[in-house]
Amino acid sequence: MFFSLYPTDPPDVRDAVVAAARDHSQEHAVFTSLHIPEAQRLTAFVDDLRDLHKREGLTFCADISPVTLQRLGLGLEDLGQLRDAGVRWVRIDFGFAPDEIARIALTGGFRVAVNASTVTDAELDALSGVDLVGWHNFYPRPETGLTTEFVAAQNALFAQRGRDVFVFLPGERTFRAPLHLGLPMLEEHRHRNAYVTYLHLADAFPTAHRVFAEGVPHPQHLAWIEHFEATGEVTVPLTGITPAASTLLEGTWRVRIEQTGVSERLEGTRGLTPPTEWINADYRERGSLQMDLDSYGRYAGEVHLMLRDAPLDPRQARIADIAAPYRGVVDRLRLTRTVRFVTAP
């Protein structure tokens, strides 16, 4: 996974991002921007990047535009000077023609990222000789973010050419200036927690590289994300666990992906001892875990994870619920057949 650092970030955010990139990113690569209008000290920020590159081993993908050249006093052929500051990729959002992009790549020795949210088929054809990747945009103003379907269609342009794609997810602890309202790529991610958002991106765009657009996520969410990346297991935080179920649900379980539309069953639970006491809700709520009782005969003990709300069944007992902030995990189960239940923080 990748993180992002900006000239407008306060010192505490910068320190947190640097630590996260150093300790939690195998690539040690950081996205940054060298053409934010609000940035007041761009030359000094490049010096900061140079220090981080030499001291922490970080490298950078820098968003650039003609404004960058003007503010840094550089020409196209001079952009190679940014390599000394650890810049190994440049992201071209706007302002450069295909021949200029090719010159930037050649003279600077850069890998080039183009704005995957706006690029066209014809523009990609014009850049066929450049070491190219797609890197999507993010949208600070509410109601301007993209749809999943649009991003999938844009990603297909790069897949057809065997090119990598990078997608953004917003932060959740600190938010970048000037609006401080988050930096989602997809509008539906605005204001959601980073863990559920990350799983949605992994589900919707499994081959894309995922980038935190700002700051760092909550430590618990980062730990769950790293666990998913290392093992493929989706961590499912539970609440309202009955005493009998607290031990029963510990560890890792496999989910039978059968698309019943009502629930999915946990493999290996049939034959477990059903609880003798439980407290049902008004209905079998989406995200709850329901266990078959003895009246279901040979199915007794089997645990069902509810995919949608359903009426109560007198032959089932509620034994736990997915914690409310993480109910979106239910939609991500097709990512993997393996889930790890934990007690919600």
N, C-alpha and C positions, 0 to 999 in steps of 0.2 A: 504494500500500500504506500501511497505518497501523501505528503503533507504540503502546506502552502505557507509562504512567508511574504509579507508586504512591507513597503517603506512606511506605511501608516500604522503598522502594528506597534503598540506600546511595548516597553521592555519586558514586562512579565509574560506577554503573549509570545514574543520572540523567543524568550528563553524556553518556554514550554514546547514550542514547535521544534526548536533545535534539538531538544532532548528527545522528543518523540521520533524525529527523523533519524537521529543517531541510534536510538535504542530499539525502535520498533519497525524500521523500514530496511529491508535487506538491500534495497537499491541505494539508500542514503541520498536519494534525489529529492529535490524540493522544487515545487512550482513557485514562481514569483512573477511580478509584473514590473516592468520598467517604463510604463506609460500611464500610471494612475494620475489623473489631473490633480488630485489633492496632495500628492507627494511633494514636499517642499525641499528635500535634500537628496536628490537622486544620485548625484556624484558621491556623496558621503555614504549612501546606501550601497552603492557598488563596492566601495571600500569595505563596508561591513560584510558583504558577501565574500569578498576576497579573504578576509580574516577567518570567516567560518569555513571556507574551503580548505585553508591551510591548517586551521586548528582542529576542526571536527571531521574533515574528510567529506564534507557535503558537496554535492554538485547540483546544478540548477538548470531548470527549464525556464527561460525568461521570456515573458510576453513583451514583444517590441512592436513599435510602429514608427513612422517618420518622426513623430514627436520625440521618441527616444533619442534618435540621432541628433535632433536639434538641441535637446536639453543637455546631452552629454558631449556635444561638439564633435561628433563622429560622422564620417562618411561611410558608405556601404563597405568599402574595402577595409575600414578601420574596426569593424565590429569584432574582428578576431581578437582584439585587445581584451574583450570580455572573457576569453578563455582563461586568462590569468585570475579572474575572479570566480572561476569554477563553473562558468556557463558552458554547458555542453550541448544544450538544445536551445533553439529559439522558436517561440510560437508566434506565428504571423496571423494577426487578427484582421488587419485591414491596411491599406495604404501602399502596398508593394505589388508591382506587376510580376507575372511569372518569371520573366527573365531576371528581374531584380532578386527574387527569392532564390533562384538558381545561383546567382553571384554571391549572395549572402552565405549559402550553404558551402560553396566552393572555397571562397576566400577565408571564411571563418572556421571551416572544418566542422560545421554544426550539423546535427540532425535537425530537421525542420518539422515542426508541428503546425498544421493548419487548423483553422477553426472548423471543426467537424460539424458544428451546428448550422453553418451557413454555406459551406463549400458546395460547389456543383460538380456534376460529372465532367463537364468540359474543363473546369479549372484543374481537376485532378489529372485529366489527360495531358494538360499543358505542363504539368509538373512531373511527368512520368520518369524523368531522369534524376530526380532528387530523392535522397534518403528521407522518406516522408512518413509521418504518422498523423492520425486524426486526434485532435484534442478539443473536446467540446467546450462550450461557454457556460457561464453561470449568470444568474439574473437577480441582481439586488432588489429591483423594484417588484413588489407583489403583483401577481397576475400577469407577469411577462415570461414565466418559465415555460419549458417545453413539455410536450406529452411523451409518454413512453413509446407510442407508435411512431412519432416523428423521429425520435432518436434511433429507433431500430432501423428505420428506412435509411437514415444517414449512415449508420454503421455498416449497412450492407454495401455501400459504395466502396468502403475501405476493405471489407472482407473479399469483395470481388477482385481486388488488386493485391491481396495478401498483406495488407498493412494493419498495424496495430491501432487501437483506439483507446483513448483515455476519457473517463467520465467523472464528473464531479458529484460530491455529496456535501451538503452544508454542515457547518459546525453546530455545536450545541452549548458551548460554555462561553465562548467569546465571539463577537460578531464584528466584521470589518466595517470601517468607515466607508462612505459617509452616512449610510442609512442605518447600519447596525440592525438589519432585519433578516440576516442570513443570506447565503449565497448558493441557493439550490440551482441545479441544472433542470430538474423536473419540478414543475409547479406543485405537484402533489407532495413533494418532500418538504415544502416550506413549513417550519415549526415542528416537524416530527423529530423523534429522538434518532441519534446517529446509528444505533444498532439495527433498528428495524429498517431504516433507510438503506444501510449497507447491504442487508440481506436482500432487499428488493432489487438493488442494482446487480448483485451477484446472480439473482434469479433471472432478471430481465435481460441482462447483457453478460452472460457468463464468461466470455472471452475478453471482455474489456478490462483495462487496468483502472482501479478505483483510486480517486484522489480526494482527500479532505480539502475543501475549498478554503477553509479558514480555521485557525486555532487547532485545538485537539479535542477529542471526545472525552466523556467521563471515563475515568480509569477502568471502571467495571465493564463498560461497553467496549473499550479497547481490548481488554482481556478476552472478552467473548468473541470479538472479531478475530483476534489472533488465533484463538482456539479453533474457530471455524476454518481459517486458512490452513492451519497445520493438520487438521484431522478430518475436515468435512462434516463434523458434528455441529448441529444447531443447538445452542444453549437455550433452554426454555425456562424462564423464571416463573416459579409457582407461588401462589398464595392460597390461604384458606385450606391448607392441607389437613385432612383428618389425622388423628394420632396413628391410626392403623396404616395409613398410606405413607407417612413420612419416611419410614424405612423401606417400604415396598418400592417407592419410586426413585430411590437413590440410584445413581449410576446411569448407564447408557442403555437405551432401548431402540429397537428398530420399529419403524412405522410401516404398516402395510398400505401402500399407495394404491387404492382401489377405486378412487373417485366415485364413491357412493353418493356424494353430495350432502350427506348428513354427518358422517363421522369417519375417522380412520382408526383402525385397531392397532394396539401395541402388540407386536409378536412376543410370544412366550408368556403372556399374562394369563391365558386360559388355564384354569386349575388352581390359581392362587386363592387364598382364603378370603372371601368377601367380608367386609366390615359388619359388625353387629350393631354399630351405632353410626349415624350420619345425620347431616342436616342438608336437606334439599333446598334449592332456591325455588322461585316461582315457575321456572322452566329449565330445561337442560340448555344452558346458555352456551353460545359460541365461545370456544376457548376453555370450556370446563372439561374435566376428566370424569367420566362416568364408568362405574364398574358393574358388571352383570352380577346379580345376586343368585342365590341357590335356586330360585324359581325358574331360572333360565337353563336348568339342567346341566348338560355337559359344557355349556358356555360359561358357567359360573366362574367368576374371577377375571374374566376378560375385561380389559380397560379400553374405553373408547374416548378419543379426543374429538370433541364436537366441532364440526366445521360451520355449523349454522345453529341458530336457535331452534329448539324442537320442544314439543310438549313433554311433560314429565312422564316417565315410564315407571310403574310401581315395581318393576323387576330390575331397576337400576338405581344405584346410589351415587351421589356426587361425592368425590373424594378429594378434589383439588380444582383450582382455577389457574389459568395463565394470568399473571399479574396484568392489570389493565394497560399500562404503557406498552406492553409487548404483545397485545392480541394480534397485531399484524403478522407475527411469526406464523400464525395458522396458515396464512396464504403462501408461506415460503417453504412448506414442508416438501414440496417436490424437488427442492434443492438437493435433498439427501434423504435417505431412509433412516438415518440415525439421529436421535435427539438425546440431549443430556439435560435432565431435570435438575434445577438448583432452586434453593429458596430465594425468593425475590429480596433484593436489598431494601 
